[in-house]
Amino acid sequence: MLRAKQLTVVRQGNTLLDQVSCEIASNQLVALVGHNGSGKSTLIKALAGEMASSKGSVTLDERQISDYGNKELAQQMAYLPQQLPEAAGFTVRELVMLGRYPHQKWLQKPMQLDRDKVTQALQVTQIEAFADRITATLSGGERARAWLAMCLAQDTRYLLLDEPLAALDIHYQIEVIQLIRRLVDEQGLSVVIIVHDINLAAQYADRIIALKNGQVCHNGDIASTMRPEVLRNIFNIDMQLLDHPVTGQPVAVA
């Protein structure tokens, strides 16, 4: 279990998170939503051990996240930041192989297990056909899947994804979030994903955590989230709910 308890993060006199508590259970897709500046990226960084708390705690399996070594923690969770590192000179296969670093010894060459994990990640994300292409030549959707494949090759229980859909058009957004949903269902992963589109979150997530001014203003399943009064509290705007013509699920319209 990944858990934040009374988590407070203060930087340069600004309170970015204020006594945030939440749990990320096994085999769930949890969407973080909220307006810009609400604290979503700060929370996901803190959960990933990328940002230290000022007060409160983040624990993984009842152990403080700060007690884990870098490699040890990277064997348990993979974090994909919003601003992706430069990887223009890497082939897709080389990029995905970077995900095996936490499992390798210093200067160790890839073993058969590493190559097998990379091949599996390429297959799952359906990017085998361009495994030997330079990442800079990929489309936005292909590049998003390549980075996701790197996280899968890391072979962790948790995936923490900071706005992986932000730079994609609607076709690739759906393609990538459907893939993430399958990973949860078929591989039992726990995924936390920051999403701006509440309808995408409601369609694919198991649970939604909403932040507002650095605090949790809602934490619940889809049925409890997709209500006009709840959505107004999260986004400060009146939204109407319609039934999706195919799935029957509620769709929010401003």
Backbone as numpy.savetxt, mean C-alpha at the origin, in Angstrom:
# Nx Ny Nz CAx CAy CAz Cx Cy Cz
0.10 -9.38 13.44 -0.73 -8.19 13.44 0.14 -6.93 13.44
-0.16 -6.03 12.54 0.51 -4.73 12.48 -0.42 -3.72 13.16
0.10 -3.02 14.16 -0.78 -2.19 14.98 -0.12 -0.85 15.32
-0.90 0.22 15.18 -0.50 1.54 15.68 -1.36 1.84 16.89
-0.72 2.33 17.95 -1.45 2.63 19.19 -1.10 4.03 19.65
-2.12 4.89 19.67 -1.96 6.28 20.13 -0.75 6.95 19.46
-0.62 6.72 18.17 0.55 7.17 17.42 0.48 8.67 17.15
1.49 9.36 17.57 1.60 10.81 17.33 2.93 11.10 16.65
2.87 11.88 15.58 4.08 12.27 14.86 4.10 13.79 14.75
5.15 14.39 15.29 5.32 15.85 15.25 6.63 16.16 14.54
6.58 17.05 13.56 7.77 17.48 12.84 7.77 19.00 12.71
8.87 19.62 13.13 9.05 21.06 13.04 7.85 21.82 13.64
7.37 21.31 14.76 6.28 21.97 15.45 4.90 21.67 14.90
4.82 20.89 13.81 3.53 20.55 13.20 3.15 19.12 13.59
1.93 18.95 14.05 1.43 17.62 14.40 0.86 16.97 13.15
1.56 15.98 12.63 1.13 15.30 11.40 0.15 14.18 11.70
0.35 13.49 12.81 -0.58 12.47 13.29 -0.84 12.73 14.76
-2.08 12.57 15.17 -2.46 12.88 16.54 -3.21 11.70 17.16
-2.49 10.90 17.94 -3.07 9.77 18.68 -3.87 8.83 17.77
-3.23 8.38 16.70 -3.86 7.48 15.75 -3.68 6.03 16.21
-4.78 5.31 16.24 -4.75 3.89 16.57 -5.47 3.11 15.47
-4.86 2.02 15.02 -5.48 1.17 14.01 -4.76 -0.18 13.98
-5.42 -1.17 13.41 -4.85 -2.51 13.28 -4.98 -2.97 11.84
-3.94 -3.65 11.36 -3.96 -4.23 10.02 -3.92 -5.74 10.21
-5.05 -6.37 10.00 -5.17 -7.80 10.22 -4.65 -8.59 9.02
-4.49 -9.87 9.18 -4.01 -10.73 8.11 -5.07 -10.86 7.01
-4.58 -11.02 5.78 -5.44 -11.31 4.64 -6.53 -10.26 4.44
-6.12 -8.98 4.48 -7.05 -7.89 4.25 -6.43 -6.84 3.34
-7.30 -6.19 2.57 -6.91 -5.01 1.80 -7.54 -3.81 2.48
-6.70 -2.97 3.07 -7.15 -1.80 3.81 -6.80 -0.55 3.02
-7.80 0.27 2.74 -7.59 1.52 2.00 -7.51 2.68 2.98
-6.49 3.52 2.81 -6.38 4.77 3.55 -6.90 5.88 2.65
-7.89 6.63 3.15 -8.47 7.72 2.37 -8.47 8.99 3.20
-8.74 10.10 2.54 -8.78 11.40 3.21 -8.23 12.46 2.27
-8.53 13.72 2.59 -8.08 14.81 1.72 -6.57 14.98 1.81
-5.98 15.75 0.91 -4.55 16.00 0.92 -4.14 16.65 2.24
-3.03 16.18 2.80 -2.55 16.72 4.05 -3.21 16.15 5.29
-4.02 15.11 5.11 -4.73 14.53 6.26 -3.87 13.60 7.10
-2.70 13.18 6.56 -1.79 12.34 7.32 -1.63 10.94 6.79
-2.17 10.67 5.61 -2.14 9.31 5.06 -0.71 8.81 4.83
0.10 9.61 4.13 1.47 9.20 3.84 2.30 9.08 5.12
2.06 9.98 6.06 2.77 9.91 7.33 2.45 8.61 8.05
1.18 8.22 8.06 0.78 6.98 8.73 1.41 5.77 8.07
1.39 5.72 6.74 1.93 4.53 6.07 3.45 4.46 6.24
4.11 5.62 6.29 5.55 5.64 6.55 5.85 5.16 7.97
5.03 5.58 8.92 5.23 5.14 10.31 4.99 3.65 10.45
3.96 3.14 9.79 3.68 1.70 9.83 4.83 0.90 9.21
5.47 1.48 8.20 6.57 0.80 7.52 7.91 0.95 8.23
7.93 1.73 9.32 9.18 1.95 10.03 10.06 2.98 9.37
9.49 3.76 8.43 10.25 4.77 7.71 10.23 6.13 8.41
9.34 6.28 9.40 9.24 7.53 10.13 9.01 7.22 11.61
9.84 7.78 12.45 9.74 7.52 13.89 8.59 8.32 14.49
7.97 7.74 15.51 6.87 8.41 16.19 7.41 9.34 17.27
6.62 10.36 17.60 6.94 11.24 18.71 6.37 10.69 20.01
5.19 10.09 19.90 4.55 9.41 21.02 3.81 8.20 20.47
3.42 7.29 21.37 2.70 6.11 20.93 3.64 5.08 20.34
3.08 4.10 19.66 3.90 2.99 19.18 3.34 2.37 17.92
4.23 1.72 17.17 3.86 0.83 16.06 4.48 -0.52 16.38
3.67 -1.56 16.39 4.16 -2.90 16.70 3.80 -3.87 15.59
4.68 -4.82 15.39 4.45 -5.93 14.47 4.60 -7.21 15.26
3.53 -7.98 15.33 3.51 -9.20 16.15 3.91 -8.90 17.59
3.33 -7.82 18.12 3.52 -7.40 19.52 4.96 -6.95 19.82
5.73 -6.68 18.82 7.11 -6.23 18.99 7.26 -4.85 18.38
7.91 -3.95 19.09 8.10 -2.59 18.58 8.80 -2.62 17.23
8.26 -1.83 16.30 8.82 -1.81 14.95 10.28 -1.34 14.97
10.61 -0.47 15.93 11.98 0.05 16.03 12.97 -1.00 16.51
12.48 -2.11 17.06 13.36 -3.17 17.54 13.83 -4.10 16.42
13.21 -3.98 15.26 13.59 -4.81 14.12 14.81 -4.20 13.42
15.73 -5.05 12.98 16.78 -4.59 12.10 16.21 -4.32 10.72
16.94 -3.57 9.91 16.43 -3.18 8.59 16.09 -4.40 7.72
17.01 -5.35 7.66 16.76 -6.53 6.83 15.65 -7.39 7.42
15.65 -7.52 8.74 14.64 -8.34 9.40 13.25 -7.78 9.14
13.10 -6.46 9.23 11.82 -5.83 8.97 11.43 -5.97 7.50
12.41 -5.85 6.62 12.15 -5.97 5.18 11.77 -7.38 4.77
12.01 -8.35 5.61 11.55 -9.71 5.35 10.09 -9.89 5.74
9.56 -8.92 6.49 8.18 -9.00 6.95 7.23 -8.08 6.17
7.76 -6.92 5.74 6.89 -5.98 5.02 7.65 -5.27 3.92
6.92 -5.00 2.84 7.48 -4.24 1.72 6.75 -2.91 1.63
7.51 -1.85 1.44 6.95 -0.49 1.38 7.29 0.13 0.04
6.27 0.63 -0.63 6.46 1.30 -1.91 6.07 2.76 -1.75
7.06 3.68 -1.78 6.77 5.10 -1.54 6.06 5.74 -2.71
5.50 6.90 -2.46 4.81 7.64 -3.51 5.80 8.11 -4.57
6.95 8.61 -4.15 7.99 9.03 -5.07 8.95 7.87 -5.26
8.85 7.22 -6.39 9.66 6.02 -6.62 11.12 6.39 -6.91
12.05 5.61 -6.42 13.46 5.86 -6.71 13.74 5.76 -8.20
14.80 6.39 -8.63 15.21 6.33 -10.03 15.68 4.93 -10.38
15.14 4.37 -11.44 15.54 3.01 -11.85 15.63 2.92 -13.36
15.94 4.05 -14.00 15.90 4.12 -15.46 16.86 3.14 -16.13
18.00 2.87 -15.51 19.00 2.02 -16.16 18.81 0.53 -15.91
17.83 0.16 -15.09 17.61 -1.25 -14.77 16.66 -1.89 -15.77
16.91 -3.14 -16.07 15.87 -3.92 -16.75 14.80 -4.27 -15.71
13.64 -4.69 -16.17 12.57 -5.08 -15.27 13.01 -6.22 -14.37
13.70 -7.20 -14.95 14.16 -8.35 -14.16 15.14 -7.91 -13.08
16.05 -6.99 -13.42 17.01 -6.50 -12.44 16.31 -5.73 -11.32
15.30 -4.95 -11.70 14.55 -4.21 -10.69 13.85 -5.16 -9.73
13.20 -6.15 -10.28 12.47 -7.11 -9.44 13.43 -7.88 -8.54
14.63 -8.19 -9.05 15.62 -8.91 -8.25 16.05 -8.10 -7.03
15.95 -6.77 -7.08 16.29 -5.94 -5.92 15.42 -6.30 -4.72
14.24 -6.82 -4.99 13.37 -7.23 -3.91 13.91 -8.39 -3.09
14.89 -9.09 -3.60 15.46 -10.23 -2.90 16.57 -9.83 -1.94
16.95 -8.56 -1.95 18.07 -8.10 -1.11 17.91 -8.46 0.36
16.73 -8.31 0.98 16.63 -8.63 2.42 16.92 -10.09 2.75
16.87 -10.94 1.75 17.05 -12.37 2.00 18.46 -12.84 1.63
19.29 -11.91 1.18 20.63 -12.28 0.72 21.70 -11.78 1.69
22.78 -12.51 1.74 23.92 -12.09 2.53 24.72 -11.04 1.75
25.63 -10.36 2.43 26.43 -9.30 1.82 27.18 -9.82 0.60
26.98 -9.16 -0.55 27.64 -9.47 -1.82 27.31 -10.87 -2.33
26.26 -11.46 -1.83 25.87 -12.80 -2.29 25.22 -12.71 -3.67
25.62 -13.60 -4.56 24.99 -13.67 -5.87 23.62 -14.33 -5.74
22.69 -14.00 -6.64 21.36 -14.62 -6.55 21.45 -16.15 -6.62
20.69 -16.79 -5.74 20.60 -18.24 -5.73 19.36 -18.66 -6.52
19.18 -19.97 -6.67 18.04 -20.46 -7.44 16.72 -20.02 -6.82
16.66 -19.98 -5.48 15.44 -19.52 -4.82 15.13 -18.08 -5.19
16.16 -17.23 -5.26 15.96 -15.84 -5.65 15.42 -15.75 -7.07
16.01 -16.49 -7.96 15.56 -16.47 -9.36 14.12 -16.99 -9.49
13.80 -18.01 -8.69 12.44 -18.56 -8.73 11.42 -17.53 -8.22
11.78 -16.81 -7.15 10.87 -15.80 -6.60 10.66 -14.66 -7.59
11.71 -14.28 -8.29 11.60 -13.22 -9.30 10.71 -13.69 -10.45
10.94 -14.91 -10.91 10.10 -15.45 -11.99 8.64 -15.50 -11.59
8.39 -15.94 -10.37 7.01 -16.01 -9.87 6.38 -14.62 -9.81
7.14 -13.62 -9.35 6.62 -12.25 -9.26 6.32 -11.70 -10.65
7.18 -11.99 -11.62 6.94 -11.56 -13.00 5.68 -12.20 -13.55
5.47 -13.46 -13.23 4.29 -14.17 -13.72 3.01 -13.63 -13.10
3.04 -13.44 -11.80 1.84 -12.97 -11.09 1.41 -11.60 -11.58
2.38 -10.73 -11.83 2.07 -9.36 -12.29 1.95 -9.26 -13.80
2.13 -10.40 -14.48 1.95 -10.49 -15.94 2.86 -9.54 -16.71
4.14 -9.54 -16.32 5.11 -8.69 -17.02 6.29 -9.51 -17.54
6.10 -10.82 -17.68 7.19 -11.68 -18.19 7.64 -11.24 -19.58
6.69 -10.78 -20.39 7.00 -10.47 -21.79 8.01 -9.34 -21.92
8.09 -8.45 -20.96 9.07 -7.37 -21.06 10.04 -7.37 -19.88
10.35 -8.56 -19.39 11.28 -8.70 -18.26 12.67 -8.17 -18.57
13.07 -8.20 -19.84 14.41 -7.77 -20.20 14.44 -6.37 -20.82
13.33 -5.66 -20.73 13.30 -4.29 -21.21 13.77 -3.33 -20.13
14.30 -2.19 -20.53 14.69 -1.15 -19.59 13.43 -0.50 -19.02
13.39 -0.28 -17.72 12.17 0.21 -17.08 11.73 1.57 -17.64
12.68 2.38 -18.09 12.34 3.70 -18.62 11.50 3.62 -19.88
11.48 2.47 -20.55 10.72 2.32 -21.79 9.29 1.84 -21.55
8.94 1.59 -20.30 7.63 1.03 -19.99 6.55 2.10 -19.93
5.32 1.68 -20.14 4.19 2.57 -19.93 3.95 2.72 -18.42
3.06 3.64 -18.06 2.80 3.85 -16.64 2.28 2.61 -15.94
1.34 1.91 -16.58 0.79 0.71 -15.97 1.81 -0.41 -15.87
2.64 -0.54 -16.90 3.69 -1.57 -16.87 4.71 -1.26 -15.78
5.06 0.01 -15.65 6.04 0.40 -14.62 5.47 0.14 -13.22
4.19 0.45 -13.02 3.56 0.21 -11.72 3.59 -1.27 -11.38
3.34 -2.11 -12.36 3.37 -3.57 -12.11 4.78 -4.05 -11.85
5.78 -3.42 -12.50 7.17 -3.82 -12.26 7.58 -3.54 -10.83
7.23 -2.36 -10.32 7.55 -2.04 -8.93 6.78 -2.93 -7.97
5.55 -3.25 -8.30 4.78 -4.16 -7.46 5.41 -5.55 -7.48
5.91 -5.97 -8.64 6.60 -7.26 -8.73 7.83 -7.29 -7.83
8.55 -6.17 -7.76 9.71 -6.10 -6.88 9.28 -6.34 -5.43
8.17 -5.73 -5.04 7.66 -5.93 -3.67 7.25 -7.38 -3.45
6.67 -8.01 -4.45 6.26 -9.41 -4.31 7.47 -10.33 -4.19
8.52 -10.03 -4.95 9.74 -10.83 -4.86 10.36 -10.74 -3.47
10.05 -9.68 -2.76 10.55 -9.50 -1.39 9.97 -10.55 -0.45
8.83 -11.13 -0.87 8.25 -12.29 -0.17 7.91 -11.96 1.28
7.05 -10.95 1.46 6.66 -10.49 2.79 5.19 -10.80 3.06
4.80 -10.58 4.30 3.39 -10.75 4.68 2.58 -9.49 4.46
3.26 -8.34 4.49 2.57 -7.06 4.40 3.11 -6.25 3.21
2.19 -5.59 2.51 2.55 -4.63 1.46 1.95 -3.28 1.85
2.78 -2.25 1.89 2.34 -0.90 2.22 2.59 -0.03 1.00
1.53 0.46 0.37 1.62 1.10 -0.93 1.09 2.53 -0.85
1.97 3.50 -1.08 1.61 4.91 -0.99 1.23 5.45 -2.37
-0.06 5.52 -2.61 -0.63 6.05 -3.86 -0.05 5.41 -5.12
-0.08 4.09 -5.23 0.45 3.44 -6.44 -0.37 3.72 -7.69
-1.60 4.25 -7.53 -2.47 4.50 -8.68 -2.44 5.95 -9.14
-1.75 6.81 -8.39 -1.88 8.26 -8.58 -1.53 8.72 -9.99
-0.50 8.16 -10.59 -0.04 8.66 -11.89 -0.62 7.88 -13.06
-1.60 7.03 -12.79 -2.14 6.15 -13.83 -3.50 6.62 -14.33
-3.79 6.35 -15.61 -5.14 6.62 -16.09 -6.07 5.53 -15.57
-7.37 5.69 -15.80 -8.37 4.83 -15.17 -8.18 3.36 -15.56
-7.77 3.11 -16.80 -7.55 1.73 -17.25 -6.50 1.04 -16.39
-5.36 1.71 -16.20 -4.28 1.11 -15.44 -4.58 1.11 -13.94
-5.34 2.09 -13.47 -5.74 2.07 -12.06 -6.51 0.80 -11.74
-7.48 0.49 -12.58 -8.29 -0.71 -12.34 -7.45 -1.96 -12.50
-6.58 -1.97 -13.49 -5.72 -3.13 -13.73 -4.84 -3.42 -12.50
-4.24 -2.38 -11.94 -3.33 -2.56 -10.80 -4.09 -2.92 -9.53
-5.22 -2.26 -9.26 -5.93 -2.55 -8.01 -6.59 -3.92 -8.07
-6.99 -4.37 -9.26 -7.50 -5.73 -9.39 -6.41 -6.75 -9.10
-5.20 -6.46 -9.54 -4.07 -7.33 -9.25 -3.81 -7.38 -7.74
-3.83 -6.23 -7.09 -3.62 -6.18 -5.64 -4.70 -6.97 -4.92
-5.94 -6.85 -5.38 -7.03 -7.61 -4.77 -6.78 -9.11 -4.90
-6.31 -9.55 -6.05 -6.02 -10.98 -6.25 -4.91 -11.46 -5.32
-3.92 -10.60 -5.09 -2.81 -10.99 -4.20 -3.32 -11.23 -2.78
-4.26 -10.42 -2.36 -4.85 -10.61 -1.03 -5.64 -11.92 -0.99
-6.46 -12.14 -2.01 -7.34 -13.31 -2.02 -6.58 -14.62 -2.24
-5.58 -14.59 -3.13 -4.93 -15.84 -3.52 -3.67 -16.14 -2.73
-2.98 -15.10 -2.25 -1.74 -15.31 -1.52 -1.83 -14.95 -0.04
-2.97 -14.47 0.38 -3.17 -14.18 1.80 -2.38 -12.99 2.32
-1.99 -12.08 1.43 -1.22 -10.91 1.86 -2.10 -9.91 2.60
-1.48 -9.10 3.41 -2.13 -7.95 4.03 -1.61 -6.71 3.33
-2.51 -5.91 2.78 -2.11 -4.74 1.98 -2.76 -3.49 2.54
-1.96 -2.46 2.71 -2.45 -1.12 3.03 -2.15 -0.25 1.83
-3.17 0.40 1.29 -2.99 1.20 0.08 -3.66 2.56 0.25
-2.94 3.61 -0.09 -3.52 4.95 -0.10 -4.22 5.15 -1.44
-5.52 5.48 -1.37 -6.34 5.64 -2.57 -7.09 6.97 -2.47
-7.14 7.70 -3.57 -7.88 8.97 -3.58 -9.33 8.80 -4.03
-9.59 7.76 -4.80 -10.93 7.53 -5.33 -11.72 6.65 -4.36
-12.70 7.22 -3.66 -13.45 6.47 -2.67 -14.21 5.31 -3.30
-14.62 5.45 -4.57 -15.36 4.37 -5.22 -14.46 3.18 -5.53
-13.22 3.45 -5.94 -12.27 2.35 -6.13 -12.00 1.67 -4.79
-11.82 2.45 -3.75 -11.57 1.89 -2.43 -12.74 1.01 -2.00
-13.96 1.50 -2.20 -15.14 0.76 -1.77 -15.34 -0.51 -2.59
-14.94 -0.49 -3.85 -15.15 -1.65 -4.70 -14.17 -2.78 -4.41
-12.93 -2.43 -3.99 -11.91 -3.46 -3.88 -11.39 -3.71 -2.47
-11.56 -2.78 -1.56 -11.00 -2.94 -0.22 -11.94 -3.72 0.69
-11.37 -4.28 1.75 -12.17 -4.92 2.80 -12.57 -3.91 3.87
-11.70 -2.93 4.08 -11.93 -1.97 5.15 -11.33 -0.64 4.75
-11.91 0.43 5.27 -11.44 1.77 4.95 -11.12 2.51 6.25
-9.91 3.07 6.29 -9.51 3.95 7.39 -9.40 5.35 6.80
-10.14 6.28 7.37 -10.14 7.65 6.88 -9.46 8.56 7.89
-8.58 9.41 7.37 -7.87 10.38 8.21 -8.35 11.79 7.89
-8.34 12.61 8.94 -8.74 14.01 8.78 -7.98 14.82 9.82
-7.19 15.77 9.34 -6.39 16.60 10.24 -5.52 15.77 11.18
-4.96 14.69 10.63 -4.02 13.88 11.40 -4.65 12.91 12.37
-5.98 12.78 12.33 -6.68 11.86 13.22 -7.55 10.91 12.42
-7.83 9.74 13.02 -8.76 8.80 12.39 -10.17 9.30 12.61
-10.87 9.61 11.51 -12.26 10.06 11.63 -13.25 8.95 11.29
-12.74 7.85 10.71 -13.60 6.70 10.43 -12.71 5.48 10.22
-13.18 4.35 10.72 -12.48 3.07 10.54 -13.55 1.99 10.52
-13.82 1.45 9.34 -14.89 0.46 9.26 -14.94 -0.26 7.94
-15.88 -1.18 7.83 -16.05 -1.93 6.59 -16.72 -1.04 5.55
-16.96 -1.61 4.37 -17.48 -0.81 3.26 -18.91 -0.34 3.55
-19.73 -1.22 4.12 -21.12 -0.86 4.39 -21.22 0.32 5.35
-20.37 0.33 6.37 -20.43 1.43 7.35 -19.79 2.70 6.80
-18.96 2.58 5.76 -18.28 3.75 5.19 -19.13 4.46 4.16
-19.80 3.69 3.31 -20.53 4.29 2.19 -21.91 4.76 2.64
-21.88 5.78 3.47 -23.08 6.45 3.96 -22.88 7.95 3.79
-23.91 8.68 3.40 -23.74 10.11 3.13 -23.14 10.88 4.29
-23.59 10.59 5.52 -23.09 11.35 6.67 -21.63 11.04 6.96
-21.22 9.79 6.72 -19.82 9.40 6.94 -18.93 10.04 5.88
-19.35 9.99 4.63 -18.56 10.57 3.54 -18.43 12.09 3.69
-19.50 12.72 4.17 -19.41 14.18 4.39 -18.40 14.50 5.48
-18.38 13.69 6.52 -17.43 13.91 7.60 -15.99 13.73 7.13
-15.77 12.78 6.21 -14.41 12.51 5.72 -13.96 13.61 4.76
-14.82 13.94 3.79 -14.39 14.78 2.66 -14.93 16.21 2.70
-15.77 16.53 3.70 -16.34 17.88 3.81 -17.14 18.28 2.58
-17.87 17.32 2.02 -18.70 17.61 0.85 -19.89 16.65 0.86
-21.03 17.14 0.42 -22.21 16.28 0.34 -22.07 15.34 -0.84
-22.32 14.06 -0.61 -22.23 13.05 -1.66 -23.49 12.19 -1.63
-23.99 11.88 -2.81 -25.14 11.01 -2.95 -24.67 9.60 -3.29
-25.46 8.61 -2.89 -25.11 7.22 -3.16 -26.09 6.63 -4.16
-25.52 6.01 -5.19 -26.30 5.31 -6.21 -25.88 3.85 -6.23
-26.75 2.99 -6.72 -26.40 1.58 -6.85 -25.68 1.36 -8.18
-24.53 0.66 -8.11 -23.81 0.33 -9.35 -24.71 -0.55 -10.22
-24.82 -0.24 -11.52 -25.75 -0.99 -12.38 -25.38 -2.45 -12.56
-24.14 -2.82 -12.31 -23.72 -4.22 -12.50 -23.59 -4.94 -11.17
-22.84 -4.35 -10.24 -22.56 -5.03 -8.97 -23.59 -4.76 -7.89
-24.32 -3.66 -8.04 -25.28 -3.29 -7.01 -24.66 -2.60 -5.81
-23.32 -2.45 -5.82 -22.64 -1.80 -4.71 -22.88 -0.29 -4.75
-22.84 0.36 -3.58 -23.06 1.81 -3.56 -21.92 2.56 -4.24
-22.27 3.59 -4.99 -21.29 4.44 -5.67 -21.57 5.86 -5.22
-20.53 6.56 -4.79 -20.66 7.92 -4.31 -20.52 8.92 -5.45
-21.44 9.87 -5.49 -21.43 10.90 -6.52 -21.55 12.25 -5.83
-20.64 13.16 -6.16 -20.68 14.49 -5.54 -21.67 15.38 -6.27
